[in-house]
Amino acid sequence: MILKDFRAVIRNNIREYGMYIALVVIMGIFTIATDGVFISSRNIANLLNQTGYIAVLAIGMTLVIVIRQIDLSVGFLSGFLGALAAIAMTSWGFPAWAAILAALAMGTLAGLLTGFFVAQVGIPSFVASLAGWLIYRGALLLATLKKGTIIVPDDAFNAIGNGYIPDIFPAETSFLPELHKLTLLLGLLAIVWFIFQSLRDRKNRVAYGFEVLPADMFILKLVFISVILSLITWVVAGYNGMSWTLAIVLVVVLAYHFITTKTVLGRHIYAVGGNPEAAELSGVSVKKITFWVFGSMGMLCGLSGILFTSRLQSATTTAGTLFELDAIAAAYIGGVSAAGGIGKVTGSLMGAIVYMSLTSGMNLLGTDISLQYIIRGAVLVAAVVFDVTTRKAKS
């Protein structure tokens, strides 16, 4: 009976669970191929830090694609804003916090400008953002023209991309000295919160007469995801614990997950993506939603640029190259629909992890870079084919 329910649940929810299955398969293959190096605490910590700046962009890109638009400018805008923050600290005497705020504010303005051309002027987002791609590429080159590479000496700023959250207990005076206790505690709280939210959501769905998983499958889901979260927590705690980059990404994911699932703004975003004409007729301002989504995308570009610059501890002339393609790929792998109206920010995070896991695993195996691009392209095509196929199956 359980096996029959399991097959039915997977078949009916393959779109939601597909990326998790893909991640488990990818990690399993690379763990075996690298004799366990891939799943080591050190490599997973590096993988999550490398994923940070792409995951942030993928979250914003998900909302852009949900409303049936695209933004090609995010890569070089991210690189330019990171360089701007570096210049502000090294040449203008800005403290780190002021440079960060300036980058976020400039990113928001840049996103609103793109949104103006799309929503108000009526220029297709592909063209408007392509113009931005060219402009920000030129701006990045101008910003780094004199020095080429701008070294950032600010330790607090560089800790964002390379530092880890301090532990609550000294290692030599506490239990499990080889593990980061605060990370273990946060992981435990995350599991408890997940179980609590799942039980509450199930209760609400039952109260309103919505369809829910069979009891045995619901319990199996809780156990499976709790085990996965426990394993991730244990692995991350084995090497310095949770990084500041991971903490920032999780805060962004939680914030955008709340906005998209619990607020009127979130409902309006998906309404515009589902049917812009119907949304307009029902009182939703498509222009305002477009402005908000592109402005949000610009702000996340600023955050992505900060994460990338702090990780490298410098700003370079090539910063942001292909970031937009990585973000788009992560969003599609994470389940966003090319037709608009469908996509979750949590899926974008998983898509970014899947995408960067491929890169990390192939790097560990010494795969030629040309073959890496081919494989990543094939995965992107597979994700879009999967989207089209599952939508047809449900229609």
C-alpha positions as CSV (number, residue, x, y, z in Angstrom):
1,M,0.0,0.0,0.0
2,I,2.8,2.4,0.9
3,L,4.7,1.6,-2.3
4,K,1.5,2.3,-4.3
5,D,0.9,5.6,-2.6
6,F,4.6,6.5,-3.0
7,R,4.4,5.9,-6.8
8,A,1.2,7.9,-7.0
9,V,2.7,10.9,-5.1
10,I,5.8,10.9,-7.1
11,R,3.9,10.7,-10.4
12,N,1.5,13.5,-9.4
13,N,4.2,15.8,-7.9
14,I,7.1,14.9,-10.1
15,R,7.5,18.6,-11.0
16,E,8.1,19.5,-7.3
17,Y,10.2,16.5,-6.4
18,G,12.2,16.2,-9.6
19,M,15.0,18.5,-8.6
20,Y,15.4,16.8,-5.2
21,I,15.7,13.5,-7.0
22,A,18.2,15.0,-9.4
23,L,20.3,16.4,-6.6
24,V,20.5,13.1,-4.8
25,V,21.5,11.3,-8.0
26,I,24.1,13.9,-8.8
27,M,25.6,13.9,-5.3
28,G,25.6,10.1,-5.3
29,I,27.4,9.8,-8.6
30,F,30.1,12.4,-7.8
31,T,30.6,11.0,-4.3
32,I,31.3,7.5,-5.7
33,A,33.4,8.9,-8.6
34,T,35.6,11.0,-6.3
35,D,35.9,8.4,-3.5
36,G,33.9,10.5,-1.1
37,V,35.8,13.8,-1.6
38,F,32.7,15.4,-3.1
39,I,30.6,14.9,0.1
40,S,33.4,15.9,2.5
41,S,32.6,18.8,4.8
42,R,35.2,21.0,3.3
43,N,33.9,20.6,-0.3
44,I,30.3,21.0,0.7
45,A,31.2,24.2,2.6
46,N,33.0,25.5,-0.5
47,L,30.1,24.4,-2.8
48,L,27.5,26.3,-0.7
49,N,29.7,29.5,-0.6
50,Q,30.2,29.3,-4.4
51,T,26.5,28.9,-4.8
52,G,25.6,32.0,-2.8
53,Y,25.9,34.7,-5.5
54,I,24.2,32.6,-8.2
55,A,21.4,31.5,-5.8
56,V,20.6,35.2,-5.0
57,L,20.4,36.0,-8.7
58,A,18.3,32.9,-9.4
59,I,15.7,34.0,-6.7
60,G,15.2,37.3,-8.4
61,M,15.3,35.8,-11.9
62,T,12.6,33.4,-10.9
63,L,10.2,36.2,-10.2
64,V,11.2,37.9,-13.5
65,I,10.4,34.7,-15.4
66,V,7.2,34.1,-13.5
67,I,5.8,37.4,-14.8
68,R,6.8,36.3,-18.3
69,Q,9.9,38.6,-18.6
70,I,13.7,38.1,-18.8
71,D,16.6,40.1,-17.5
72,L,20.0,39.6,-19.3
73,S,21.7,42.5,-17.6
74,V,22.0,40.9,-14.1
75,G,25.5,39.5,-14.7
76,F,27.4,42.6,-15.5
77,L,25.2,44.7,-13.2
78,S,26.2,42.4,-10.4
79,G,29.9,42.7,-11.4
80,F,29.7,46.5,-11.7
81,L,28.0,47.0,-8.4
82,G,30.6,44.8,-6.7
83,A,33.3,46.9,-8.3
84,L,31.4,50.1,-7.1
85,A,31.5,48.8,-3.6
86,A,35.2,48.1,-3.8
87,I,35.9,51.6,-5.2
88,A,33.8,53.2,-2.5
89,M,35.9,51.5,0.2
90,T,39.3,51.9,-1.3
91,S,39.1,55.3,-3.0
92,W,36.2,57.2,-1.4
93,G,36.8,56.1,2.2
94,F,33.4,54.5,2.7
95,P,33.0,52.1,5.6
96,A,31.9,48.6,4.5
97,W,28.3,49.0,5.6
98,A,27.9,52.3,3.6
99,A,29.5,50.7,0.5
100,I,27.1,47.8,0.8
101,L,24.0,50.1,1.2
102,A,25.2,52.1,-1.8
103,A,25.5,49.0,-4.0
104,L,22.0,47.8,-3.0
105,A,20.5,51.2,-3.6
106,M,22.2,51.6,-7.0
107,G,21.1,48.1,-7.9
108,T,17.5,48.9,-7.0
109,L,17.6,52.1,-9.2
110,A,19.1,50.2,-12.1
111,G,16.4,47.5,-11.8
112,L,13.7,50.2,-11.7
113,L,15.1,51.8,-14.8
114,T,14.8,48.5,-16.7
115,G,11.3,48.1,-15.3
116,F,10.5,51.6,-16.6
117,F,11.5,50.8,-20.1
118,V,9.6,47.5,-20.0
119,A,6.4,48.6,-18.2
120,Q,6.1,52.2,-19.1
121,V,7.7,52.5,-22.5
122,G,6.7,49.1,-23.7
123,I,10.2,47.9,-24.8
124,P,10.5,44.1,-24.7
125,S,12.4,43.0,-21.7
126,F,14.9,41.0,-23.8
127,V,15.9,44.2,-25.7
128,A,15.9,46.5,-22.6
129,S,18.0,44.1,-20.5
130,L,20.3,43.4,-23.5
131,A,21.0,47.1,-23.6
132,G,21.7,47.0,-19.9
133,W,24.0,44.1,-20.4
134,L,26.1,46.2,-22.8
135,I,26.0,49.4,-20.6
136,Y,27.0,47.6,-17.4
137,R,29.7,45.7,-19.2
138,G,31.1,49.0,-20.3
139,A,30.6,50.6,-16.9
140,L,32.5,47.7,-15.3
141,L,35.4,48.2,-17.7
142,L,35.5,51.9,-17.0
143,A,35.4,51.3,-13.2
144,T,38.3,48.9,-13.3
145,L,40.2,50.7,-16.1
146,K,43.0,52.2,-14.0
147,K,43.8,49.3,-11.7
148,G,42.4,46.3,-13.5
149,T,41.9,44.5,-10.3
150,I,40.8,46.4,-7.2
151,I,42.0,44.7,-4.0
152,V,39.6,45.1,-1.0
153,P,41.5,45.3,2.3
154,D,38.5,45.6,4.6
155,D,38.4,42.4,6.7
156,A,34.7,42.9,7.8
157,F,33.6,43.1,4.1
158,N,35.8,40.1,3.1
159,A,34.3,38.1,5.9
160,I,30.9,38.1,4.2
161,G,32.2,35.8,1.5
162,N,34.9,33.9,3.4
163,G,34.0,34.0,7.1
164,Y,31.9,31.7,9.3
165,I,29.5,32.4,12.1
166,P,31.3,32.0,15.5
167,D,30.4,29.0,17.6
168,I,28.5,29.5,20.9
169,F,30.9,27.2,22.8
170,P,34.7,26.9,22.6
171,A,35.7,23.7,20.9
172,E,38.0,22.6,23.7
173,T,35.5,22.9,26.5
174,S,32.3,21.4,25.0
175,F,30.9,18.2,23.7
176,L,31.5,17.1,20.1
177,P,34.7,19.3,19.8
178,E,35.1,18.5,16.1
179,L,31.7,19.9,15.2
180,H,30.3,23.5,15.1
181,K,27.6,23.5,17.8
182,L,25.7,26.6,16.7
183,T,25.2,25.1,13.3
184,L,23.9,21.9,14.9
185,L,21.5,24.0,17.0
186,L,20.3,26.0,13.9
187,G,19.8,22.7,12.0
188,L,17.7,21.3,14.8
189,L,15.6,24.4,14.9
190,A,15.1,24.3,11.1
191,I,13.9,20.7,11.4
192,V,11.5,21.6,14.2
193,W,10.2,24.6,12.2
194,F,9.8,22.5,9.1
195,I,7.7,19.8,10.9
196,F,5.6,22.5,12.7
197,Q,4.9,24.3,9.4
198,S,4.1,21.1,7.6
199,L,1.6,20.0,10.3
200,R,0.0,23.5,10.3
201,D,-0.3,23.7,6.5
202,R,-1.8,20.2,6.4
203,K,-4.3,21.1,9.1
204,N,-5.3,24.3,7.2
205,R,-5.7,22.4,3.9
206,V,-7.9,19.8,5.6
207,A,-10.0,22.5,7.2
208,Y,-10.7,24.1,3.8
209,G,-11.3,20.8,2.0
210,F,-8.1,20.9,-0.1
211,E,-6.3,17.7,-1.2
212,V,-3.5,16.5,1.1
213,L,-1.1,13.6,1.0
214,P,-2.2,10.3,2.6
215,A,-1.1,10.1,6.2
216,D,1.5,7.4,5.7
217,M,3.1,9.4,2.8
218,F,2.9,12.6,4.8
219,I,4.9,11.0,7.6
220,L,7.3,9.5,5.2
221,K,7.9,12.9,3.7
222,L,8.5,14.5,7.1
223,V,11.0,11.7,8.0
224,F,12.8,11.9,4.7
225,I,13.3,15.6,4.6
226,S,14.2,15.7,8.3
227,V,16.9,13.1,7.7
228,I,18.2,15.1,4.7
229,L,18.3,18.3,6.8
230,S,20.1,16.4,9.6
231,L,22.8,15.1,7.2
232,I,23.3,18.5,5.6
233,T,23.6,20.1,9.1
234,W,26.1,17.4,10.2
235,V,28.3,17.8,7.1
236,V,28.3,21.6,7.3
237,A,29.0,21.5,11.0
238,G,32.1,19.4,10.3
239,Y,34.0,22.3,8.6
240,N,33.8,25.7,10.4
241,G,30.0,25.5,10.5
242,M,27.6,27.8,8.7
243,S,29.2,30.6,6.6
244,W,28.0,34.2,6.5
245,T,27.2,33.7,2.8
246,L,25.0,30.7,3.5
247,A,23.2,32.7,6.4
248,I,22.6,35.6,4.0
249,V,21.2,33.4,1.3
250,L,18.9,31.6,3.7
251,V,17.6,34.9,5.0
252,V,16.9,36.1,1.4
253,V,15.1,32.8,0.6
254,L,13.0,33.0,3.7
255,A,12.1,36.6,3.0
256,Y,11.1,36.0,-0.6
257,H,9.3,32.8,0.2
258,F,7.2,34.7,2.7
259,I,6.5,37.5,0.2
260,T,5.5,35.1,-2.6
261,T,3.4,32.7,-0.5
262,K,1.9,34.8,2.3
263,T,1.3,38.3,0.9
264,V,-1.0,40.0,-1.5
265,L,2.0,41.1,-3.5
266,G,3.0,37.5,-4.0
267,R,-0.5,36.6,-5.2
268,H,-0.4,39.5,-7.6
269,I,3.0,38.4,-9.0
270,Y,1.7,35.0,-9.9
271,A,-1.6,36.4,-11.2
272,V,0.3,38.6,-13.6
273,G,2.4,35.6,-14.7
274,G,-0.6,33.4,-15.1
275,N,-2.6,35.8,-17.2
276,P,-1.6,39.5,-17.4
277,E,-4.8,40.6,-19.1
278,A,-7.1,38.9,-16.6
279,A,-5.0,40.2,-13.7
280,E,-5.3,43.8,-15.1
281,L,-9.1,43.4,-15.4
282,S,-9.3,42.1,-11.8
283,G,-7.6,45.2,-10.5
284,V,-4.0,44.2,-10.4
285,S,-1.6,46.8,-11.7
286,V,0.7,44.9,-14.1
287,K,3.0,48.0,-14.4
288,K,3.5,48.2,-10.6
289,I,4.2,44.5,-10.3
290,T,6.7,44.8,-13.2
291,F,8.4,47.7,-11.5
292,W,8.6,45.9,-8.2
293,V,10.0,42.7,-9.7
294,F,12.7,44.4,-11.7
295,G,13.6,46.7,-8.8
296,S,13.9,43.7,-6.6
297,M,16.1,42.0,-9.2
298,G,18.4,45.0,-9.3
299,M,18.7,45.0,-5.5
300,L,19.6,41.3,-5.6
301,C,22.2,42.1,-8.2
302,G,23.8,44.4,-5.7
303,L,23.8,41.7,-3.1
304,S,25.2,39.1,-5.5
305,G,28.0,41.5,-6.5
306,I,28.8,42.1,-2.8
307,L,28.9,38.3,-2.1
308,F,31.1,37.7,-5.2
309,T,33.5,40.6,-4.5
310,S,33.9,39.7,-0.9
311,R,34.6,36.1,-1.7
312,L,37.4,37.1,-4.2
313,Q,38.4,39.9,-1.9
314,S,38.7,42.0,-5.0
315,A,36.8,43.4,-8.0
316,T,38.0,42.3,-11.5
317,T,37.2,43.3,-15.1
318,T,35.6,39.9,-15.8
319,A,33.3,39.9,-12.7
320,G,29.7,39.0,-13.6
321,T,30.6,37.1,-16.8
322,L,27.9,34.6,-17.6
323,F,26.2,35.1,-14.2
324,E,22.9,35.8,-16.0
325,L,23.0,32.5,-17.8
326,D,23.8,30.6,-14.6
327,A,20.9,32.4,-12.9
328,I,18.5,31.6,-15.7
329,A,19.6,28.0,-15.8
330,A,19.3,27.6,-12.0
331,A,15.8,29.1,-12.1
332,Y,14.6,26.7,-14.8
333,I,16.3,23.7,-13.1
334,G,14.5,24.8,-9.9
335,G,11.1,24.4,-11.6
336,V,10.2,27.9,-12.9
337,S,8.0,27.6,-16.0
338,A,9.0,29.1,-19.3
339,A,5.3,30.0,-19.9
340,G,5.3,32.1,-16.7
341,G,3.1,31.9,-13.6
342,I,4.8,28.9,-12.0
343,G,8.0,28.8,-9.9
344,K,9.1,28.9,-6.3
345,V,12.1,30.7,-4.7
346,T,12.9,27.6,-2.7
347,G,13.1,25.7,-6.0
348,S,15.5,28.3,-7.3
349,L,17.8,27.7,-4.3
350,M,17.7,23.9,-5.0
351,G,18.2,24.6,-8.7
352,A,21.3,26.7,-8.0
353,I,22.7,23.9,-5.7
354,V,22.1,21.3,-8.4
355,Y,23.7,23.5,-11.1
356,M,26.7,24.3,-9.0
357,S,27.0,20.7,-7.8
358,L,27.5,19.7,-11.4
359,T,30.2,22.3,-11.8
360,S,31.9,21.3,-8.5
361,G,31.8,17.6,-9.3
362,M,33.2,18.0,-12.8
363,N,36.0,20.2,-11.5
364,L,36.9,17.6,-8.9
365,L,37.0,15.0,-11.7
366,G,39.2,17.2,-13.9
367,T,36.5,17.4,-16.6
368,D,37.6,19.6,-19.6
369,I,35.9,23.0,-19.5
370,S,34.5,22.6,-23.0
371,L,32.8,19.4,-22.0
372,Q,31.5,21.1,-18.8
373,Y,29.7,23.7,-20.9
374,I,28.1,21.0,-23.1
375,I,26.9,19.0,-20.0
376,R,25.5,22.2,-18.4
377,G,23.7,23.1,-21.6
378,A,22.2,19.6,-21.9
379,V,21.0,19.8,-18.3
380,L,19.3,23.2,-19.0
381,V,17.6,21.7,-22.1
382,A,16.5,18.7,-20.1
383,A,15.0,21.0,-17.4
384,V,12.9,23.0,-20.0
385,V,11.8,19.7,-21.8
386,F,10.8,18.4,-18.3
387,D,8.8,21.6,-17.8
388,V,7.0,21.4,-21.1
389,T,6.3,17.7,-20.7
390,T,4.8,17.9,-17.2
391,R,2.6,20.9,-18.2
392,K,1.2,18.9,-21.1
393,A,0.6,15.9,-18.9
394,K,-1.4,18.0,-16.5
395,S,-3.5,19.7,-19.2
